[in-house]
Amino acid sequence: MVQLTDMIADITVTEKSFGPKLLMHGIRFSIDDGEKVGVIGRNGVGKSTLFGILAGTDKDFTGDVIYRRGVTVVSTAQEHHDMGDTTVLQYVLQGLPEYAQLSHVIETYPLTMGDDMKKIDEYSEALQRFDDKGFYQIEEQIERELDNFHLVGVAHRVFSTLSGGQKRLVEVVKIMHSDAHLALVDEPTNHMDYVAKKQYVDWMQTAREAMLVITHDRDVLNQVDRIVELKDGESVSYKGNYDAYLKQNAVSTGSQMNEFEMIEKRIANLKVKVLDYQRLKEKSRNPGTIQKFKRLEEVSRKELADLQAKEKPTFWIDKESAANLNYKVAAQYDKFKAKNIRMNIKSEESRSKHVLVNIKGLSLGYGDTPLFDGINIDLREGEAMELRGRNGAGKTTLIKHILGTGDAKIYAGDTTLDKHMSIGVYEQEVSETYFDMPLGEAIERMYRDRGLDISETKIRGLLSNYLFDEGDGRIPLSKLSGGQKARFQLISMLANDPQLLILDEPTNHLDLPSIEELETALAKYSGAILYVSHDGYFRDAIGGETVHVGHL
């Protein structure tokens, strides 16, 4: 049993609502000193809301968040307002516990302390503490860290001028240097290239601080000590990493399905009993007998109402574990499993394997400087190919060149594309054209902009297939969660029945069941796939040749 002294946080949320919707009612877990905890759950279950509660920015809940005395907590920020002219370096330094206070003492006390022994002692202690914390070398270390994350030269740039992806990376650097007891980190590897991600994972493995990490990056989840899953308003804790979670989840889901099936049978039995007691009550003439059957009917009706009020639990088992279920549990799973996205990808094997993209010795860049050279691609229907390179190496430039939308200069090489192929593109950002439109209207406009047929019935079908509620169709895209925007991007990618799919980090923002559904659909896809991904599991699932872009 964990000793109380090892525990640095104890979290209980008994109620968190948004308007009439109860989001959480049974969240209960603790965090131990130095423990790395992954937080997972379907899109919309409240992972970011939970982080707001733990960070203290959301106080509108019932429950308790108790930290051990003296514990410092840092978190990645999702929004950045009123930053003014704060530079990146200043922003990171502001996030370091004690730095601002100690700097203030060191800079101001020599001007005011005179012979005041109390102030002289405080100044001496601040100098010693500043040195102990390594703050004299901190600016140089942060600049080096930013460079390693491919943020070369941004340390003295105004923070507000950075892109969304760059700001996320800076947030991670801030966390890495905070030297806190507990770090709350939201989707740290989104926007990281494979080198930066390896560096983050290496740091995570050796860092002394405890971490609570919201992520669906399975490479990161395989490094944690425990996984907390948010599901049906409650939290379930699994000891071990992602692979251990999959095994435990398959067993516990089997037990939960048994319980749910017994409840369903009990409900069916109670419905019969209620009718029987009602009939017997009406037929009886003896007052005592009438009262007896009335009482039995009331007891049965109450139990029936209580059982019917219970919401059906969410059941999900990963594909590999599901394939190894025994016949009885497999049948239960087919009956009860949670609804997942349904991707309409054509998979007829009748398509030929002719060449869709042929590139020889391509060199692209801007001005007098090539970004890369010597790129060779021979991509045919039924094949997959990964573009791998550091952020800024030219992967997006190459993709735009294939799409015919780029303005990069061609220094050398030849490009031949199948003139008749249709291309579907999964992009990181939603187009500004649709950003402020309600979701349903955005789907209709996107189809019409491409000259494709669309109807109200088809829009409703797409919303259902991609797990949107009817009300979601009226919500502007700008107000949707990252996961919901990602599902809109999947709808957009597949709208024109493409023969070539180009996917740029498609697993960012998707939850684990949706990632697996995407991998399953792509495995059956008969067209060609050109993709960029930092997700090792996704790369293993899709496979194909790797083309290196730029310097490694």
Secondary structure, DSSP 8 states (H G I E B T S, - for coil): ---GGGEEEEEEEEEEEETTEEEESBEEEEEETT-EEEEE--TTSSHHHHHHHHHTS---SEEEEEE-TT--EEE--S-----TT-BHHHHHHHTSTTHHHHHHHHHHHHHH-TT-HHHHHHHHHHHHHHHHTTTTSHHHHHHHHHHHTT-TT-TTSBGGGS-HHHHHHHHHHHHHTS--SEEEEESTTTT--HHHHHHHHHHHHH--SEEEEE---HHHHTT-SEEEEEETTEEEEEES-HHHHHHHHHHHHHHHHHHHHHHHHHHHHHHHHHHHHHHHHHH--SHHHHHHHHHHHHHHHHHHHHHHHS--------HHHHHTS-HHHHHHHHHH------------TTS---EEEEEEEEEEEETTEEEEEEEEEEEETT-EEEEE--TTSSHHHHHHHHHT----EEEEEEEEE-TT--EEEE-SS--HHHHTSBHHHHHHHHHHHTT----HHHHHHHHHHTT--GGGGGSBGGGS-HHHHHHHHHHHHHTT--SEEEEESTTTT--HHHHHHHHHHHHH--SEEEEE---HHHHHHH--EEEE-S--
